[in-house]
Amino acid sequence: LPNGAVLLVAERPAIPIVVVRVGLPAGAVHDPADALGVASLTAELLTRGTARRSGPELDSAIEFVGGSLGTGAGRDGLTGSLAVLRKDLGLGFDLLAEVLLTPTFPPDELTRKVAQVQAAIKRSEEDPGTVAGRAFARLVFPAHPYGTPAEGTVESVGRLTRDDVVRFHREHVRPDTTVMAVVGAVSVAEARREVLARFGGWTAPP
């Protein structure tokens, strides 16, 4: 697309559903050394509030049409996912664009998510397999992001601020590194039109 994003379309007219996957190289490998876990936290917060809707309003909008909308981050990438019936494609793209382009990262949601992540990390420390995996990663990937937990540590996550999340989103969620795959009851021309209508004005930071 003109802004550098790559759009992939697989037409499947027999399936009355459209599924969209968005991928960006914005995973934990890009966490600053003093902000481990920020990629994961950023992805978790994308759906918890936008310039137009609160987190609960986003949930209600997608659930009302029986669809699904989600975001997440792993070690290498950040992903967004959408699944809606063909008739609800416009709404689906509206919501997807909102969470990727105009998240507000509400402070109360950030506080709640930080507590959830810290609790999950503490629980995982009771699992021998997880503990062994983390120790193994440190040995195999010394002085490399692969050697640190993608979700961060209890201490590092506790230090994260809204500014850290906003900065990570601004620097790494950008069109020129984005790949968007659209599959289902939609033509290439229609998918391109729907995507450009919502993401065409998205420009890369300097």
CORBELRA-V36210 format. One record per helix or strand of 3 or more residues. SS is the DSSP state (H for helix, E for strand). FROM is the first residue (numbers start at 0). LEN is the number of residues. If there is no record, write none. Layout:
ss=SS from=FROM len=LEN
ss=SS from=FROM len=LEN
This chain:
ss=E from=5 len=6
ss=E from=16 len=8
ss=H from=27 len=3
ss=H from=37 len=11
ss=H from=54 len=10
ss=E from=67 len=6
ss=E from=77 len=8
ss=H from=85 len=16
ss=H from=106 len=18
ss=H from=127 len=13
ss=H from=144 len=3
ss=H from=153 len=6
ss=H from=161 len=11
ss=H from=174 len=3
ss=E from=177 len=7
ss=H from=187 len=12
